[in-house]
């Protein structure tokens, strides 16, 4: 396999060192929130957001007042995007059926899809007001039927962002808090004197938010490890350097540590894209962020064949994978590890981020190897049940169960089966022995 790196980012060890520093800060902060509750949350909100209130929860009157600041055009756009997200989430929900089957005469097995009872949705917004993230978490939870949805977002330029608050409210949030970072995630998961804890945390965020969710997993559920944005462009000579550079930098502007990777089998395209990136960075208004992200986390990987490109792409398992080749459907058929695919030059990651309807909360840091992104099913728990309707079925299943329990040495387990065989089958089974099969 001939793979050549024309540009590399930070080494794996350097990235691991950064992660270790973040983990220590998060652990200390979560311990403080658990110990001191609202006092710690207020101190953190003042320290990191310079934002102080008696209560960080917005009242109904405040929500109405803030939403009134949203322009008619912005409100129309928010509603359009949210409709697309709701429509796709509803189609997904409709595909998830409760089932009940009679597997043997008199033996009924089934499962029910039950909504998680409380969800905390984190919507980033300190640097960029992530309006779309409210659709992805809050509106999708609403489609799933979650009875308590709370949402947190940091202040933007010192106050709640009207568009984000509008999207949360329209999405169906029952409680809205102006809190960001570790303090928001910690308060929702651990609870404070004024915030009841939730059962599930969802939503993207920076490295500190992602690490907080990782450390809280087990205390609460989480959707997935959605850390700093990652993007990969898989391209051949069917597209040009301007398109590739635009798609790479369009995601690199998210933060200072957002990996952006060009994977190609064209040396000409790779070299021209590097030049084009330098050009765009001279005019991009967000270049202060994007240039650092590209410098430290940008990569250009040159392969000989499409099979090599596929292997590298599956190994990296990027959050967003933009495929622009002469065989896009081949990648769709063969890609196995990624967050979401964006197929063809006509679409792009921003469509998925903002408006098209698929969910933009996606796995990062190779988590695409074992999970997909946030979707309506993440807010549902599939619970099984069983019932036996006849004496004959209770006896027959009990006999098998008794013998299999004794095979493992579980006498108490066996007796749960045996007592049913005695009562419903009229069999005389000595205590602590396996049921013999009836003739």
VOLUM-890563 format. One record per residue: z, x, y of N, C-alpha, C in turn. Coordinates in steps of 0.02 Angstrom, whole numbers, padded with zeros to 5 digits, always signed. Atoms other than C-alpha are relative to their C-alpha. Layout:
BEGIN
ZXYZXYZXY;...
***
This chain:
BEGIN
+00000+00043-00059+00000+00000+00000+00000+00044+00062;+00005-00041-00059-00056+00079+00163+00023-00039+00061;-00029+00035-00057+00057+00016+00301+00019+00051+00053;-00013-00048-00054+00066+00104+00469+00033-00036+00059;-00034+00027-00058+00188+00070+00610-00028+00034+00063;+00024-00027-00063+00100+00095+00777+00054-00004+00054;-00059+00004-00044+00262+00044+00864+00058-00024-00041;-00062+00022+00034+00440+00029+00798+00052-00019+00052;-00057+00017-00042+00596-00050+00870+00060+00041-00021;-00061-00035+00019+00776+00002+00848+00006+00004-00076;-00008-00008+00072+00824+00066+00676+00047-00052-00028;-00045+00048+00033+00914-00042+00549+00073+00018+00013;-00069-00020-00013+01072+00061+00577+00022-00016+00070;-00017+00017-00069+01067+00037+00765+00011-00075+00007;-00009+00073-00003+01047-00150+00741+00065-00020-00034;-00062+00015+00035+01191-00152+00617+00061+00019+00043;-00055-00020-00044+01302-00058+00740+00011-00053+00054;-00006+00053-00051+01265-00190+00873+00033-00062-00030;-00029+00059+00034+01306-00328+00748+00075+00009-00011;-00071-00012+00013+01473-00247+00706+00042-00008+00063;-00036+00008-00064+01524-00239+00889+00006-00074+00018;-00001+00072-00015+01477-00421+00911+00051-00036-00045;-00046+00033+00047+01577-00472+00755+00072+00009+00021;-00069-00013-00021+01736-00391+00822+00018-00043+00060;-00014+00040-00060+01723-00477+00991+00008-00074-00019;-00002+00071+00021+01690-00646+00908+00065-00015-00038;-00062+00012+00039+01835-00630+00785+00061-00005+00045;-00057+00000-00045+01958-00590+00923+00000-00063+00043;+00005+00059-00043+01895-00732+01032+00017-00064-00037;-00015+00060+00040+01901-00863+00894+00075-00004-00016;-00072+00000+00013+02079-00810+00851+00039-00023+00061;-00032+00020-00062+02127-00833+01033-00007-00075+00012;+00011+00072-00008+02049-01007+01040+00044-00039-00048;-00041+00035+00049+02139-01058+00881+00073+00001+00020;-00071-00006-00018+02306-00995+00948+00017-00037+00064;-00019+00026-00066+02297-01057+01128-00041-00060+00023;+00036+00062-00014+02173-01201+01125-00032-00003+00068;+00032+00013-00064+02122-01272+01293+00011+00056+00051;-00014-00053-00048+02204-01131+01390-00049+00058-00011;+00047-00054+00015+02098-01000+01302-00072-00020+00019;+00067+00024-00016+01941-01106+01321-00012+00003+00075;+00007-00001-00072+01971-01124+01508-00007+00072+00027;+00004-00070-00022+02000-00938+01531-00069+00030-00016;+00065-00026+00019+01840-00897+01437-00055-00030+00043;+00050+00033-00042+01739-01025+01536+00001+00030+00070;-00005-00031-00066+01803-00948+01698-00027+00071-00001;+00021-00070+00005+01771-00770+01639-00075+00006-00007;+00070-00010+00016+01596-00792+01571-00048-00046+00039;+00044+00047-00035+01528-00943+01667+00022-00014+00071;-00028+00014-00067+01636-00944+01825+00001-00075+00012;+00002+00073-00002+01660-01128+01790+00068-00028-00019;-00068+00026+00011+01827-01218+01805+00002-00074+00014;-00009+00072-00008+01866-01402+01781+00066-00021-00033;-00058+00026+00034+02017-01506+01735-00019-00020-00072;+00027+00017+00066+01913-01572+01590-00073+00020-00002;+00069-00021+00006+01752-01497+01527-00045-00054-00029;+00040+00057+00023+01697-01664+01457-00024-00039+00061;+00028+00039-00054+01581-01759+01572+00016-00074-00011;-00012+00072+00004+01629-01938+01611-00066-00038+00002;+00061+00041-00001+01504-02080+01597-00029-00002+00070;+00023+00002-00069+01495-02088+01787-00033+00066+00019;+00030-00066-00014+01461-01901+01799-00067+00007-00033;+00064-00005+00036+01325-01912+01667-00054-00039+00038;+00049+00041-00037+01238-02053+01763-00020+00035+00065;+00015-00033-00064+01251-01956+01926-00043+00062-00010;+00039-00060+00014+01183-01796+01850-00071-00017-00021;+00066+00019+00024+01039-01883+01762-00044-00026+00057;+00037+00027-00057+00989-01966+01926-00037+00054+00038;+00033-00056-00035+00938-01793+01989-00065+00021-00034;+00060-00019+00036+00800-01779+01859-00060-00038+00030;+00059+00031-00030+00627-01812+01933-00033-00047-00050;+00034+00046+00046+00522-01955+01862-00047+00036-00049;+00046-00036+00045+00392-01833+01793+00038+00038-00054;-00040-00036+00049+00525-01725+01709+00030-00048-00051;-00029+00049+00046+00606-01881+01635-00052-00026-00048;+00054+00023+00044+00440-01941+01567-00016+00053-00053;+00015-00054+00047+00408-01771+01488+00055+00007-00052;-00056-00004+00047+00582-01766+01411-00005-00056-00051;+00004+00057+00046+00559-01939+01337-00058+00008-00048;+00057-00010+00044+00387-01894+01268+00019+00050-00055;-00018-00050+00050+00452-01738+01182+00051-00027-00049;-00052+00026+00045+00604-01827+01114-00029-00052-00048;+00033+00048+00045+00494-01965+01044-00035+00035-00058;+00034-00036+00054+00393-01837+00947+00050+00026-00051;-00051-00026+00045+00550-01758+00875+00030-00057-00041;-00028+00057+00036+00623-01928+00830-00048-00027-00052;+00049+00028+00047+00463-01987+00749-00005+00043-00063;+00005-00043+00059+00450-01835+00635+00065-00001-00039;-00065+00003+00035+00637-01839+00596+00006-00066-00038;-00003+00064+00034+00622-02024+00551-00044+00000-00062;+00044-00005+00059+00475-01987+00435+00034+00041-00054;-00037-00040+00050+00581-01853+00351+00057-00041-00030;-00056+00041+00026+00729-01973+00337-00026-00052-00049;+00028+00052+00044+00618-02106+00260-00020+00028-00068;+00019-00031+00064+00569-01981+00124+00061+00012-00044;-00062-00014+00038+00751-01961+00070+00029-00066-00025;-00019+00064+00027+00790-02105-00044+00066+00004-00040;-00055+00009+00048+00951-02162-00125-00030-00020-00067;+00027+00017+00066+00923-02176-00312+00055-00027-00045;-00045+00023+00053+01004-02267-00458-00043-00011-00061;+00040+00005+00060+00938-02249-00634+00045-00012-00060;-00035+00009+00063+00992-02304-00808-00026+00053-00048;+00023-00057+00039+00981-02140-00903+00007-00011-00075;-00009+00023+00069+01045-02215-01067+00020-00073+00004;-00022+00070-00004+01080-02396-01113+00073-00006+00022;-00068+00010-00025+01232-02445-01009+00027+00057+00042;-00022-00057-00040+01243-02277-00916-00041+00003+00064;+00033+00003-00066+01204-02286-00730+00019+00062+00040;-00011-00058-00044+01185-02129-00623-00038-00011+00065;+00034+00008-00063+01140-02121-00441+00024+00049+00052;-00026-00037-00057+01156-02035-00275-00012-00038+00064;+00006+00029-00067+01181-02089-00095-00005+00056+00051;+00005-00047-00055+01130-01997+00062+00044-00025+00057;-00050+00022-00048+01279-02010+00179+00002+00046+00060;-00002-00044-00058+01280-01946+00358+00066+00039+00005;-00059-00037-00020+01400-01807+00405+00035-00041+00054;-00036+00047-00043+01537-01896+00502+00011+00025+00072;-00004-00025-00068+01548-01781+00653-00037+00066+00005;+00042-00059-00010+01431-01649+00721+00009+00027+00070;+00000-00033-00064+01445-01522+00860-00066+00035+00011;+00067-00027-00015+01277-01479+00939+00006+00049+00059;+00000-00049-00054+01264-01318+01039-00070+00005+00030;+00064-00004-00036+01126-01316+01170+00004+00058+00049;-00003-00057-00046+01099-01145+01251-00026-00019+00069;+00024+00018-00067+01073-01146+01438+00026+00044+00055;-00026-00042-00053+01159-01006+01531-00054+00038+00037;+00055-00038-00030+01000-00905+01560-00060-00044+00012;+00053+00050-00006+00868-01037+01527+00028-00067-00024;-00024+00066+00022+00909-01223+01518-00042-00026-00058;+00038+00014+00061+00858-01261+01339-00002-00076-00014;+00005+00073+00006+00813-01444+01360-00021-00020-00071;+00027+00019+00065+00717-01448+01196+00052+00005-00055;-00051-00006+00053+00868-01392+01095+00042-00062-00007;-00036+00063+00004+00952-01556+01137-00037-00050-00044;+00038+00045+00044+00810-01652+01055+00010+00020-00073;+00000-00024+00069+00815-01542+00901+00065-00013-00036;-00065+00010+00032+01001-01561+00868+00026-00071+00010;-00032+00065-00015+01066-01717+00955-00043-00058-00025;+00043+00056+00020+00917-01832+00929-00010-00003-00075;+00009-00001+00072+00893-01776+00749+00063-00025-00035;-00062+00026+00028+01077-01808+00711+00005-00075+00009;-00001+00073-00013+01058-01980+00789-00045-00036-00050;+00044+00031+00049+00910-02020+00675+00034-00002-00069;-00035-00003+00064+01018-01967+00527+00058-00050-00004;-00054+00049+00000+01151-02093+00580+00070+00029+00006;-00066-00031-00009+01293-01972+00622+00041-00042+00049;-00039+00045-00043+01433-02080+00696+00034+00033+00059;-00030-00035-00058+01508-01946+00810-00040+00064+00012;+00040-00057-00019+01393-01823+00898+00027+00026+00066;-00021-00030-00062+01466-01704+01026-00047+00058+00016;+00047-00051-00020+01362-01582+01126+00031+00043+00055;-00024-00048-00049+01404-01426+01224-00058+00040+00028;+00049-00043-00032+01298-01331+01349+00034+00035+00058;-00032-00035-00056+01348-01198+01476-00028-00024+00067;+00028+00016-00066+01329-01225+01663-00060+00044+00015;+00060-00038-00020+01164-01170+01738+00002+00006+00076;-00008-00012-00072+01178-01090+01910+00062-00037+00027;-00064+00025-00024+01357-01152+01921+00012-00074-00008;-00011+00073+00008+01334-01335+01874-00038-00024-00061;+00037+00026+00058+01276-01445+01730-00074-00009+00017;+00072+00007-00013+01087-01440+01714-00021-00072-00013;+00016+00071+00008+01022-01617+01744-00047-00016-00058;+00048+00014+00053+00876-01605+01622+00032+00006-00069;-00034-00009+00064+00985-01540+01481+00047-00058-00013;-00047+00056+00008+01117-01674+01511-00039-00064-00016;+00041+00059+00013+00980-01807+01515-00023+00000-00073;+00024-00004+00069+00910-01746+01349+00056-00013-00049;-00058+00013+00044+01083-01745+01269+00017-00075-00001;-00020+00071-00005+01122-01920+01332-00053-00045-00033;+00053+00039+00031+00953-01993+01284-00004+00011-00075;+00001-00016+00072+00966-01906+01116+00053-00036-00039;-00051+00038+00035+01124-02002+01075+00068+00034-00004;-00065-00033+00001+01270-01885+01112+00055-00048+00022;-00056+00042-00018+01436-01976+01115+00050+00034+00047;-00043-00039-00044+01530-01836+01203-00041+00060+00024;+00036-00056-00027+01456-01705+01319+00048+00045+00038;-00045-00048-00031+01549-01547+01370-00042+00055+00033;+00033-00055-00035+01496-01414+01496+00038+00064-00018;-00030-00060+00028+01547-01264+01392-00053+00041-00034;+00049-00042+00033+01449-01115+01330+00032+00053-00044;-00020-00059+00038+01459-00968+01212+00050-00012-00055;-00049+00003+00054+01597-00931+01088+00050-00055+00012;-00051+00050-00015+01717-01046+01179-00023-00071-00018;+00026+00066+00018+01603-01196+01150+00000-00009-00075;+00005+00004+00072+01570-01161+00967+00070-00001-00031;-00068-00002+00026+01753-01117+00935+00038-00064+00012;-00036+00062-00016+01820-01271+01022-00024-00058-00043;+00027+00055+00041+01703-01388+00927+00022+00007-00073;-00016-00010+00071+01743-01310+00758+00075-00002-00013;-00072-00006+00012+01929-01273+00776+00040-00057+00031;-00036+00052-00036+01977-01412+00895+00049+00029+00049;-00051-00018-00049+02091-01403+01045+00042-00062+00013;-00041+00058-00018+02217-01519+01126-00043-00059+00023;+00042+00053-00028+02074-01617+01205-00066-00010-00037;+00063+00006+00037+01928-01590+01083+00016-00004-00074;-00010+00007+00072+01937-01657+00906-00052+00043-00036;+00048-00043+00035+01857-01537+00781-00053-00041-00036;+00056+00032+00034+01691-01578+00700-00005+00025-00072;+00012-00019+00070+01631-01565+00520-00058+00049-00007;+00061-00040+00006+01466-01476+00556-00020+00025+00069;+00026-00030-00061+01401-01356+00689-00075+00012-00007;+00072-00013+00002+01216-01349+00731-00024+00026+00068;+00032-00022-00062+01103-01270+00860-00007+00075+00005;+00012-00071-00008+01033-01102+00911+00046+00030+00053;-00040-00033-00051+01114-00973+01023-00012+00075-00002;+00007-00072-00001+01131-00791+01066+00037+00032-00058;-00031-00035+00056+01204-00658+00952+00073-00019-00009;-00071+00018+00004+01383-00709+00994+00009-00070-00029;-00004+00068+00028+01353-00893+00957-00017+00001-00074;+00019-00004+00070+01265-00851+00794+00055+00031-00042;-00055-00032+00037+01407-00736+00741+00060-00045-00005;-00056+00048+00002+01537-00867+00787-00011-00052-00054;+00015+00049+00052+01450-00993+00675+00008+00032-00069;-00006-00034+00064+01443-00865+00535+00073+00006-00020;-00071-00009+00015+01630-00831+00547+00036-00067-00011;-00031+00066+00007+01672-01017+00558-00024-00037-00062;+00027+00034+00059+01567-01064+00407+00053+00000-00056;-00053+00010+00050+01684-01132+00275+00054-00044+00030;-00043+00046-00037+01802-01205+00404-00039-00063+00017;+00047+00055-00012+01654-01313+00452-00066+00019-00032;+00068-00016+00021+01477-01327+00393-00041+00025+00059;+00047-00019-00052+01336-01247+00490-00070-00016-00024;+00069+00014+00020+01151-01282+00494-00031+00061-00032;+00029-00062+00024+01095-01101+00472+00019+00054+00050;-00013-00055-00046+01109-00931+00552-00059+00006+00047;+00054+00002-00049+01002-00959+00706+00019+00045+00058;-00017-00047-00052+01023-00803+00810-00056+00011+00048;+00053-00013-00049+00909-00720+00937-00069-00013-00029;+00067+00020+00019+00730-00780+00931-00040+00058-00031;+00045-00048+00032+00608-00689+00816-00070-00030-00001;+00068+00025+00007+00420-00703+00819-00044+00053-00033;+00049-00044+00032+00279-00630+00714-00069-00030+00011;+00069+00020-00005+00094-00639+00750-00039+00035-00055;+00045-00026+00052-00019-00617+00598-00071-00013+00024;+00065+00010-00031-00193-00587+00666-00052+00049-00029;+00056-00044+00016-00363-00516+00623-00049-00003+00058;+00047-00006-00056-00519-00488+00728-00032-00066+00019;+00024+00065-00023-00553-00674+00741+00031-00020+00066;-00031+00014-00065-00438-00673+00894+00002+00064+00041;+00002-00057-00046-00419-00559+01044+00071+00022+00020;-00063-00031-00018-00282-00450+01115+00040-00042+00050;-00035+00040-00050-00241-00565+01261+00041-00055-00034;-00035+00053+00036-00196-00706+01142+00060+00027-00037;-00055-00030+00038-00089-00593+01033+00057+00022+00046;-00051-00025-00047+00002-00512+01179+00037-00058+00032;-00032+00058-00032+00036-00681+01260+00049-00033-00049;-00044+00031+00049+00110-00751+01100+00061+00043-00016;-00057-00045+00013+00220-00598+01073+00050-00002+00058;-00045-00002-00058+00289-00591+01250+00028-00069+00017;-00025+00067-00012+00306-00779+01258+00066-00013-00034;-00065+00006+00034+00451-00763+01136+00047+00057+00017;-00042-00057-00018+00514-00591+01188+00041-00015+00063;-00037+00015-00061+00570-00668+01353+00065-00038-00013;-00061+00037+00015+00707-00765+01263+00063+00041+00015;-00061-00041-00009+00830-00619+01269-00016+00073-00009;+00010-00073+00004+00854-00432+01264-00007+00025-00071;+00001-00022+00070+00858-00427+01074-00040-00047-00044;+00043+00047+00037+00717-00543+01019-00058+00038-00032;+00053-00037+00034+00608-00458+00887-00068-00036+00007;+00069+00026-00003+00420-00480+00912-00044+00050-00037;+00037-00043+00045+00303-00411+00780-00073-00021-00004;+00071+00012+00013+00114-00397+00773-00017+00030-00067;+00020-00022+00067+00049-00386+00595-00075-00012-00005;+00073+00007-00002-00137-00351+00583-00033+00050-00047;+00040-00047+00038-00272-00269+00480-00055+00030+00043;+00050-00026-00046-00370-00220+00635+00032+00051+00047;-00027-00052-00045-00329-00054+00719-00022-00014+00072;+00026+00015-00067-00438-00105+00866+00042-00054+00034;-00040+00054-00028-00341-00267+00892+00071+00025+00015;-00068-00026-00011-00174-00176+00874+00003+00042+00063;-00001-00044-00058-00217-00044+01003-00013-00038+00065;+00015+00040-00060-00291-00169+01125+00058-00045+00018;-00058+00043-00014-00139-00281+01107+00055+00040+00034;-00050-00042-00033-00023-00137+01154-00018+00010+00073;+00022-00008-00069-00126-00109+01311+00010-00065+00038;-00005+00066-00033-00129-00296+01350+00072-00018+00014;-00071+00013-00012+00060-00309+01331+00024+00037+00062;-00018-00038-00060+00082-00171+01460-00027-00034+00063;+00029+00034-00058-00034-00265+01578+00038-00063+00018;-00034+00064-00013+00052-00433+01558+00071+00012+00026;-00068-00014-00023+00223-00355+01583+00003+00018+00074;+00000-00014-00072+00171-00304+01759-00002-00064+00042;+00006+00062-00038+00144-00486+01808+00045-00056-00026;-00042+00053+00030+00262-00585+01695+00065-00007+00039;-00062+00008-00039+00405-00659+01800+00064+00016-00039;-00059-00014+00041+00525-00637+01654-00004+00069-00032;+00010-00067+00029+00474-00456+01624+00065+00040-00007;-00062-00038+00005+00651-00392+01655+00032-00009-00068;-00026+00013+00067+00703-00474+01493-00051+00019-00054;+00051-00010+00051+00540-00469+01396-00015+00074-00012;+00017-00071+00008+00508-00284+01429+00052+00037-00041;-00053-00032+00039+00677-00232+01359-00004-00022-00072;+00005+00026+00068+00657-00344+01208-00059+00032-00036;+00058-00032+00031+00483-00273+01175+00012+00074-00012;-00014-00071+00008+00542-00095+01202+00044+00013-00061;-00050-00014+00052+00689-00108+01082-00013-00035-00066;+00007+00040+00061+00633-00239+00957-00073-00017-00016;+00070+00012+00014+00443-00246+00968-00028+00048-00052;+00032-00041+00051+00339-00183+00823-00073-00019-00008;+00070+00012+00017+00155-00165+00782-00013+00033-00068;+00008-00024+00069+00115-00148+00597-00073-00010-00021;+00070+00001+00020-00058-00105+00534-00005+00005-00076;+00010+00002+00072-00108-00150+00356-00075+00007-00017;+00070-00005+00022-00266-00122+00255-00028-00067-00021;+00025+00061+00031-00278-00291+00170+00042-00060+00019;-00037+00062-00011-00227-00472+00187+00059-00005-00048;-00056+00001+00048-00120-00454+00031+00058+00042+00025;-00053-00041-00029-00023-00314+00116+00033-00036+00058;-00028+00038-00055-00001-00421+00271+00046-00055-00025;-00040+00053+00030+00065-00562+00163+00066+00028-00026;-00061-00030+00028+00189-00447+00075+00049+00021+00055;-00042-00021-00055+00254-00375+00238+00030-00061+00035;-00024+00060-00034+00268-00547+00317+00056-00033-00040;-00052+00030+00042+00368-00616+00170+00063+00043-00001;-00058-00044-00001+00482-00464+00175+00039-00006+00066;-00033+00006-00065+00518-00480+00362+00030-00069+00008;-00024+00069-00002+00540-00670+00346+00018-00021+00071;-00011+00014-00071+00522-00698+00533+00013-00075+00012;-00014+00070-00019+00585-00856+00617-00064-00038+00016;+00064+00032-00018+00417-00900+00696-00057+00045-00025;+00058-00038+00023+00254-00846+00615-00063-00034+00025;+00063+00024-00028+00095-00871+00715-00057+00032-00039;+00054-00026+00043-00056-00854+00598-00067-00016+00033;+00066+00009-00031-00226-00826+00679-00048+00047-00036;+00043-00040+00043-00347-00765+00546-00060-00042-00023;+00055+00039+00029-00503-00816+00452+00021-00036-00063;-00025+00032+00060-00391-00882+00312+00071-00027+00010;-00066+00026-00018-00246-00975+00392+00030-00040-00057;-00026+00042+00054-00230-01099+00248+00022+00043-00060;-00020-00046+00053-00218-00953+00126+00072+00024+00012;-00069-00019-00017-00062-00895+00218+00047-00059-00010;-00041+00059+00011+00006-01073+00216+00015-00009-00074;-00008+00009+00072-00019-01079+00028+00045+00054-00031;-00033-00057+00033+00056-00907-00008+00062+00026+00035;-00061-00021-00033+00190-00878+00124+00060-00036-00031;-00060+00029+00031+00363-00906+00049+00064+00010+00041;-00062-00017-00037+00489-00833+00173-00014+00001+00075;+00011+00005-00072+00486-00888+00355+00040-00059+00027;-00032+00059-00030+00560-01012+00477-00049-00057+00007;+00052+00051-00008+00406-01108+00531-00067+00037+00010;+00068-00027-00008+00218-01076+00526-00036-00037+00055;+00042+00028-00053+00100-01103+00671-00071+00024-00014;+00063-00019+00031-00075-01105+00601-00059-00011+00047;+00061+00003-00040-00230-01064+00702+00013+00015+00073;-00006-00021-00071-00264-01007+00878+00013-00059+00046;-00009+00057-00044-00256-01184+00947+00073-00020+00010;-00070+00016-00007-00070-01201+00916+00038+00063+00018;-00041-00058-00018+00073-01087+00964+00074-00017-00008;-00072+00010+00011+00261-01064+00948+00030-00046+00053;-00027+00043-00053+00293-01148+01115-00008-00074-00015;+00008+00070+00020+00222-01310+01046+00059-00022-00043;-00056+00017+00043+00354-01306+00911+00066+00003+00036;-00062-00006-00038+00489-01252+01032+00014-00062+00042;-00011+00049-00053+00462-01392+01156-00021-00072-00014;+00029+00067-00006+00357-01541+01111-00031-00029-00062;+00045+00029+00050+00255-01559+00952+00036-00044-00050;-00038+00045+00043+00395-01635+00847+00036+00032-00057;-00038-00037+00051+00446-01507+00716+00061+00031+00033;-00063-00024-00028+00621-01437+00737-00003+00074+00015;+00005-00071-00019+00639-01271+00828+00063+00040-00017;-00059-00039+00022+00811-01223+00760-00016+00026-00070;+00030-00030+00060+00754-01101+00626+00039+00061-00023;-00037-00058+00026+00823-00963+00514-00024+00066+00028;+00015-00067-00025+00831-00785+00581+00032+00051-00047;-00030-00055+00037+00880-00615+00511-00009-00008-00076;+00021+00006+00070+00789-00645+00347+00030-00061-00037;-00027+00059+00033+00881-00809+00313-00054-00047-00026;+00056+00039+00026+00710-00887+00286-00015+00012-00073;+00008-00012+00072+00719-00812+00112+00036-00053-00042;-00039+00048+00039+00846-00945+00061+00011-00068+00033;-00008+00065-00032+00842-01087+00187-00057-00013+00048;+00046+00020-00052+00725-01184+00297+00039-00013+00064;-00030+00013-00064+00761-01241+00473+00040-00065+00002;-00036+00063-00011+00863-01382+00545-00048-00059-00007;+00039+00062+00007+00799-01554+00497+00049-00057-00013;-00044+00058+00006+00866-01729+00475+00043+00005-00063;-00038-00006+00062+00922-01686+00297+00063+00042+00007;-00060-00041-00010+01047-01558+00364+00060-00043+00022;-00054+00044-00024+01147-01703+00437+00021-00051-00053;-00015+00046+00054+01152-01794+00271+00029+00037-00060;-00030-00028+00061+01258-01760+00117-00021-00045-00058;+00022+00038+00058+01188-01813-00051+00056+00000-00052;-00057+00007+00045+01332-01879-00157-00020-00041-00061;+00017+00034+00062+01314-01929-00339+00056-00048-00020;-00050+00044+00029+01403-02068-00432-00023-00020-00070;+00016+00022+00068+01410-02136-00609+00041-00061-00017;-00038+00056+00027+01462-02294-00697-00027-00016-00070;+00018+00019+00069+01463-02352-00879+00016-00074-00008;-00005+00073-00001+01435-02536-00909+00018-00031-00067;-00011+00030+00066+01458-02560-01097+00049+00042-00041;-00046-00035+00045+01587-02517-01230-00038+00051-00043;+00039-00043+00042+01450-02442-01336-00017+00066+00036;+00018-00060-00039+01396-02322-01198+00061+00043+00012;-00062-00038-00012+01576-02273-01159+00020+00039-00063;-00018-00033+00064+01604-02232-01343-00047+00058-00015;+00049-00051+00018+01444-02136-01369+00005+00061+00046;-00006-00056-00046+01458-02029-01211+00067+00035-00008;-00067-00028+00011+01644-02006-01243+00003+00047-00059;+00000-00043+00059+01612-01934-01415-00031+00069+00016;+00032-00062-00019+01492-01804-01348+00045+00040+00048;-00043-00033-00049+01608-01766-01202+00061+00031-00032;-00059-00025+00034+01759-01745-01315-00015+00066-00035;+00016-00060+00038+01674-01618-01426-00019+00058+00046;+00020-00054-00045+01599-01520-01281+00060+00027+00039;-00061-00024-00033+01768-01511-01193+00040+00045-00047;-00036-00041+00048+01851-01445-01350-00036+00066-00014;+00039-00061+00009+01709-01319-01369+00021+00053+00051;-00021-00045-00053+01770-01244-01205+00076+00010+00002;-00072-00008+00001+01954-01261-01247+00038-00044+00048;-00032+00044-00049+01992-01398-01120+00025-00063-00036;-00028+00056+00038+02106-01514-01219+00012-00061+00045;-00012+00056-00046+02157-01618-01068-00064-00035+00019;+00065+00030-00014+01976-01644-01024-00022-00044-00059;+00021+00037+00059+01941-01698-01203+00036-00066-00005;-00039+00061+00006+02080-01826-01196-00024-00054+00049;+00030+00050-00044+01997-01909-01045-00057-00037-00036;+00054+00031+00039+01850-01941-01161+00029-00039-00059;-00027+00030+00060+01955-01980-01315+00032-00068+00012;-00033+00064-00012+02056-02118-01234-00050-00056+00009;+00053+00050-00006+01894-02208-01192-00029-00017-00069;+00026+00013+00067+01832-02188-01371+00050-00044-00039;-00050+00042+00033+01997-02261-01435-00002-00071+00026;-00006+00067-00029+02000-02408-01314-00064-00041-00006;+00062+00039-00002+01817-02455-01307-00040+00005-00065;+00036-00007+00063+01759-02396-01479+00042-00015-00061;-00044+00015+00056+01911-02438-01584+00008+00058-00048;-00004-00059+00043+01915-02260-01653+00071+00028+00002;-00067-00031+00005+02077-02178-01712-00009+00076+00002;+00009-00072-00009+02068-02001-01641+00068+00030+00015;-00064-00032-00014+02226-01895-01656-00002+00036+00068;-00005-00032-00065+02285-01828-01489-00015+00074-00006;+00015-00071-00003+02213-01658-01446-00051+00024-00050;+00054-00021+00045+02070-01660-01570-00066-00027+00027;+00065+00022-00022+01885-01680-01546-00021-00063-00038;+00024+00061+00033+01805-01848-01581-00056+00016-00048;+00055-00008+00047+01700-01848-01737-00055-00050+00018;+00056+00045-00014+01529-01924-01720+00002-00059-00047;-00001+00061+00041+01529-02104-01780-00064-00005-00041;+00059+00010+00043+01413-02147-01924-00045-00054+00030;
***
